[in-house]
Amino acid sequence: MKYLLTVVVAALFCAFTVPGGQPSIHAFKVKSIEGKTIDFSKFKGKKILVVNTASKCGYTKQYEQLEKVYEEYKDKLVVVGFPANNFGGQEPGSDEEIDQFCKSRFGVKFPLASKISVKGDDAAPVYKWLTSKAENGVLDAEIKWNFNKFLLDENGKMIAYFDSKVLPDSEEIVKYLK
C-alpha cells in the first residue's frame, strides 16, 4: 500500500512538472472572482499571461488591451487576472465589485481570480511560485506595482516577466504569440 501511494504521488508530480523537473503553473488551482475554481491544468497546450490587476490605478486601462489580446489569440493564449490591493490601496473593492467594474467598463471575459496578495509574507502560493526562481526554475521577479505580467508556455513553464509599463498588446509580448 505504501509503495502504491508513493507511485501515485510521483505520477501526479510528474504530470504537473515542466522539463527540468520544476513544478509548472499547471499544478495550481485558485478561487475565481465568481467563487468557482480556476484550474491551471485546464490551460495545458496554451500560453498563459498572468497579470496582477487593480481598478483604481493609472495602468487600469490595460484591462482593455488584455481583453483585446485575449480575444485575438484565444486559440493559443489564456489571460488570467489577479486583483490585488498591495499598492496604494488601488484595489479596495470586493470580488463582486471588481468583477462588475471589469465587465461593465472594459468588457473583460478572460478569467479573473478572487482578490489576493501578490507580495510579502501573505502572497498567494501561485505568486510565490511566479516570483521565485527556486520555485519556477527560470527567474526571480519583484512585483513593484500593479499590472506586472508573467508569460508562460504551453507546458506551464515561465517564458518572461514584464513590468507595468509593458503594454499587453506590445510587440514585446505579442512576438511570443505569433
C-alpha angles and dihedrals in degrees: 000000000000090000092050091050090050091051092049093049091048091049092051091049091051091049090060102040130097125223106291093043101267115134112256128226085256088081091069131092120182136181113263123226088254092055095257127111129272104206109194091199087071088066096062109135094031132084114247127215110198117194133180106222141192132188099216101046133111086243095052090106086071087081086077092053092044090054091047092052091044092053095043096049101026092127089064106016139058121193116206119190123204112197109213135176097205098115123061095325089283095148103047098145132101121254089261093051092047092048092050092047094050095047098043098040102035106014091239113189099161117102117279122196125218112273112282143165115262100191142028131036092318096050113138114257093246089057092047086055094046094051101041124078088197087063105032096034095224116064150353116231133183114210105219100171146354123302099035109157135213120193118203129187129239090275093052094256121140115259104171148339124225128190126227095275094062106091118225092237095046121123088245088070104024092057087072091054100052 
